[in-house]
C-alpha cells in the first residue's frame, strides 16, 4: 500500500515542533533577492504596478505559500512582520533604482503593463 504524498498529522506535528525560529532579521540573503527583484520589476514596468506586485507577494508568501509548503516539510516564508516589512523596504529601493536610475541609462529589453 502506497503512502500518501502529504504528511500525516503526527509527522506534521513533529516537524512543527522542530521548526526553526521565524526569520526576524532586517537584512539577510533574501534582502538581496528582493532588491534585485525590485530593480528588474522597476526597470520593466511602471513603478506603482511593480511595487504593488512586490508588496502583495509578502502576504501571499506568509499566509498561503508558507503553510502549503509546510505540509510537505518545506520551510519557506517563515518570517516575522519585521522581516516582511524589511523585504518591502528592499523591494521599494529596488523599484526606485530600476525605474529612476537604470531606465535612465538603459532601455529595458521589454516593457510590461505599458
C-alpha positions, 0 to 999 in steps of 0.5 A: 500500500502506497503512502500518501504524498502529504504528511500525516498529522503526527509527522506534521506535528513533529516537524512543527515542533522542530521548526526553526525560529521565524526569520526576524532579521532586517537584512539577510540573503533574501534582502538581496533577492528582493532588491534585485527583484525590485530593480528588474520589476522597476526597470520593466514596468511602471513603478506603482504596478511593480511595487504593488506586485512586490508588496502583495507577494509578502502576504501571499508568501506568509499566509498561503505559500508558507503553510502549503509548503509546510505540509510537505516539510518545506520551510519557506516564508517563515518570517516575522512582520519585521522581516516582511516589512524589511523585504518591502523596504528592499523591494521599494529601493529596488523599484526606485533604482530600476525605474529612476536610475537604470531606465535612465541609462538603459532601455529595458529589453521589454516593457510590461503593463505599458 
